[in-house]
Amino acid sequence: MDAILYVCHGSRVKSAVHSAIQFVKKVQKQIDCPIQEISFIELAEPSISVGLENCLRKGAKSVTVLPVLLLSANHAKVDIPLEIDKFQKEYPHIKIKIAAPIGIHKNMIELIQKRINEKVKHLIKPTKILLVGRGSSDPLTIDDFNSIVKHLEANLQHPVLPAFMAVSKPSIHEAWNQLLTEKNHQVIIIPYLFFSGTLMNELKDRIKSLPLEMQSNWILCETLGYDDLIASIFTERIFEAQTKELVTAIK
């Protein structure tokens, strides 16, 4: 019997963990698989190993591990495979496939535009758009994020500034200071995050710290959250992982 294990990032903020669980439950309704479990990389339970054990306990003979991650950073490239390798040594008879994270996908560009349109119906030229990501020490992850910025610019036909909350450049601090020099312009901030958590709270606090006369011009969009556009990407990623396994077996 097949199973899918959704692996979320985890958070110290309980509401973010709750949001992740509710998000996955909505995705599960769109996926045709008899066994579907959830786990977290860190800061929340159940862990990846416990999630895999839950799949086995329900009768799974093969598991597709689906990273609920926007980009392929160290969590996807290192942390998740390490946990899978440990588990595989203990249960070598179980077939485990790891799907790719979302990465660069046209649906994500459409979803970002949807979040902007919820706040602003028409973009005018002086408006500044800031796309904010977590940041990563992996240069390929940053390249992917910058590629998303370029795709978004092309679709909107409007300049988009990238910024990162940690590690990467340009930092949110640098981008924020740059935007502060243009006091009369509207600023639209798009958090490239699944759920509200510590990073979203930091963005809210930054806006609250602005002078009152500026706050109404700085518009914070909602996090990406659940959307059918994302569910369809996950369906693709699961299919890709399972098909790749079949192709390898045929060869």
N, C-alpha and C positions, 0 to 999 in steps of 0.2 A: 504494500500500500504506500502511496506517495504522501509526502508532507511538505509544507512550506514553513520555514522559520523566518519570521520577520525580525531583523536586528536593528533596533533603534539606538540612537546616540546615548540617551540618558541625560538627566539634569538634576541639579540640587533643588530646583523649583518644583514642588509637588504638582502644581497646576500644569507644568510643561509635560511631566510624565503622564498625567491624566490625559492631556491633549493627544500625546503620542498613542496611547492605548485606544482612545476613541477614534483616532485617525485610522489606525490599523484595522479596527473593527469594521469601519466603512469600506476599506479596501477589500477585506476578506469577502464581503458580500458580492464583489465583482469578480472574484477568482474562483474557478471551479477546481477545488481540491478538497478531499475528505478530511485531511488533518491540517490545521493551520494554528501555529503557536507564535507567541511574541516573546522577545528577549531584549536585553539591553547590553551595550558594550561596557558601560560604566555608570556609576552613580544611581543605579536603580536595579530592581529585581523584577523578574528572574534573569540570571546571567545567561550567556550563550550556551554554556554546558548544561545548565538546568533546562533551558528551552529545548535543546536536543534530546535530553532524557525524557521530557514530556512528550515529544514526538514518538519516541521509541515505545513508551509506556502505552500509547494509543494504537500501537501496531504498525508504525512506519517501517518500511524496508529501505526506503530512499528518502532523502531530504534535500530540498532546494533551499539554500540559505539566501534570503533576499535582504541586502543592506538597505535600510530606509534612510539613505543618505543622498544628499544633493550632488556631491562631487566625490571623485575617487581620490581621497586623501589617505593618510597613514592608517586610519581606522579600517578602510576597505582593503588596502594593500598589505598591511602588516598585522594589525590586531585581530581582525576576524579570522584570517587564514591560520594564525597561530593557535587560536582557540579550537578551530576545526581540526587542525593536525593533532592536538592533544587528545581530543575526543576520538578521532579516528584510530589512534593507537590502542585505545581501550575497546573500541567497537569496530574492528576492521571489516566486519561483514556488512556494515551499513554504507550504502552509497550516498555520498554527500557532494552536491554541486553548489558552487557559489556563483550567484548572479551578479552582474555589474550594478553599481549604483546608477542613479538617473543620468548624471553627466550632462552633455550638451544635447538638447532635444528641442525640436520646434514647439512642442506642447508647453515647455517651460517659458518660452518667450511669450506665447499666447496668454499664459497664466499671469505673468508679470504685468502684461498690458491690462488684463482684467482687473488686477488689484489697483492699478493707476486709475482706471476708468471709474472705479467705485468712489474715488475721492475727487477726481478732476475730469470733467467731460471733454474739455478742449485744451490742448497744450498751446500756449503762446510762446513766442521765441525767447523772451527774457527768462522764462522758467528754467530752473536748474533741476536736473534729475540725478539723484545719487543712489546707486545700487550698492548695498552694504552686505558683504559676506563675512564669514567667520575668520578667514585667513588660514594659511597653512604654510608649513616649512617645505612642502613639495612644490617645486617650480612648475610641474606639469598641471597641478591642480589650479595654480594661479593662472596659467595659460588658458585653461578651460573657462575659468571665471571671466577672464578678459575677452574670450571669444563670445561668451554669452552677452557681454556688454556691447560688442560690435554688432551682433545679430539684433539686439534690442534697438540700437541706434538706427539700423537699417529699416526695421519695421516701423519705428516711431517717426523716422526722419527728423530726429531731434538728438542733440548731444547727450550722452550719458557719462557721468563720472563714476569710476569704481572706487571703493574704499573697503578697508578691512578692519575688523574689530581687534585683531591681535596678529602678531608675528609678521604679516606681510605689509608691503608698501603699495600704494599710499595708505597710511593709517587713517582711521576715522578722525583722529585729532587733526591731522594735516588737511584733510578734505574739508572738515568743519571750519577750520580757520580760513581756508580759501573762500568758502561760501559766505562767511561773515563779512568779508570785505565788500560784498555786493548787497548792501542792506535792504534795498527796496525790491529785490527780486523774489519771486515765489520759489520755494525749494520743495521738491517732492522727494521723500526718502523712502526707498523700497528695501525692506529687510529681506535678504535672500536667505530666509530661514523657514523651516517647516512650521515651528511652533513658537509661541511667546515664552521667553525664559529670561535668564540673566542678561543676555545681549539685547533683547528687546527692551527690557527695563532700563538698560543703560541709555538706549536711544531716547526713550521717553523722558528720562531725567535730563538729558542734554537739551531737549527742547524746552523743558520747564525752566531751565537755567537761563534761557535767552531773555532779553528785555521784553516786557509785555507787548510793546508795539510791534515786535518781530514775530512773536509766537504764532499769530494767526496766518502768517505767510509760510511757515514751515510745516508741511503736511506729511505726517507719518502714515504710510500705507499699512494695511494689515499684513501679517505673515502669510506665507503661501497657503498653509493649511491643507485640508482635504479638498480635492476637486477630481471630477471624473477624468480630467486631462492627465492627472498624476496616476490614477488607477490604471489607465490604459498603457502608460509607460511601464509600470510594474508588470503588467501582463506580458508586454514585449520582452522585458528583461528575463522573466521566468522562462518564456519560450526559447529565448536565445541560449540560456544556460542548459536547458534540457536538450535542445537540438544539437548544440556543440558536443555534448556528451555522446549523442547518437552517432554523429559524424566521426568522432574519434574512435568509437567502437568499430564502425564499418571499415575504417582505414586499417 
